[in-house]
Amino acid sequence: MDAITLPQLALFVATLGLAIVSPGPAIIAASQSAASRGRRASMPYAMGLAVGASLWCLFALFGLTVLFRWMPSLFVALKILGGIYLLWIAFQMWRHAADPLDMAGETVSGPGFARGVALNLSNPKPALFYSAVIMSVFPSLHGAAPAVVYGVALAVELGFYAAVTALMSTGPVRRRYYGAKTWIDRIAGALIGALGLSLILRH
């Protein structure tokens, strides 16, 4: 524990928070699901997204990025598979963009926890991000320190995705979403599709 200080944790949380809210497939998917389905149906999906993202931190702590350096072809393969999955998500969003919604309230079910985990595991780039941040902020980790870092990362991911879902499922946001659902879903699908293509093409 003596390897970790409060200023280090504060810097880690701030850096991670800025990365989470930057435009990416997970935050787009979480926002679209919350606006279309409501908080109750979308929160399991959001928690899955958070856990999926935090797993990259765990993998970084246990040396996955070292494996990527030794076997760059593995990283490329994961990026291509992840990009294909994101393209599938984008296609589904575009395909169902014009589907009507129940205006009476929240839907009962959404994509679910496992779909959230899968979406955030489809992009291996966060492993490199976590590795770089951890090495920069915590130059020396030993003992229980890695568990503390992972616990903080998980808490931040859960908190941010829960907050985004709660915000995007509010009445005013949902009413604006209903008014432009087709175009919002198509734009969200196009953005996720573009990110998927970028993941495949940028080796």
Steps between C-alpha positions, in 0.01 A plus 500: 500500500792738560557512122171686446425856609179702492635741234581200280149362543348842425704529180404146400128566559510831309683349203268201489190718526607715205568187294160349579298804394695550177302387193527126458279202414420414863389847608297540178332162555429573867346838417286365216372208708411722797316753283307232312425248776524692825711452810366169632548310174834663417680491835607132471645581157682800649640287782619246243673776306669615821617153598619429146706819500643427844614155386747669266650664809527159664659355187747790487592448866572134428714562195274461196664803338836324529348208310376745235856630459637148465221393264380807308300270273279411798420867556420544129276192503309624805456841338361347182258275690397791718447723198278238339291481818464879509389496136233245593381726786492794258301301245243404763462862611453620142265214414268568793527879497148546364337246734228663715539525876249472780447860605329398824816439699806284540542168327547191713816366342808628321821362349605360837815471712680247278451714189654793684805297603538370144482847345776644717714189459468538122756782504844404639632857487399574862756239609775719354340811653480343843854370472636844409305677774589245767870511413492880501297556816612197701863429410530238776221260590543210739312305760132594510551813288384345167174391666448854627562647154253257344242571770526873434476448123191281540335753731568785257372303201184396687439853626543668163287255303228509766503882489481511119213251500311692768549831318406372155188327634347816647165620368624806306779306329270212410233732359758662273626157403150379407458802276808414294551129569561387144775751431658472846522121471639522147759755604594285802521194275714687248740619772537152646545359148771758428678411823476131407651566157773708657580215736534260205691728261743672739753229587 
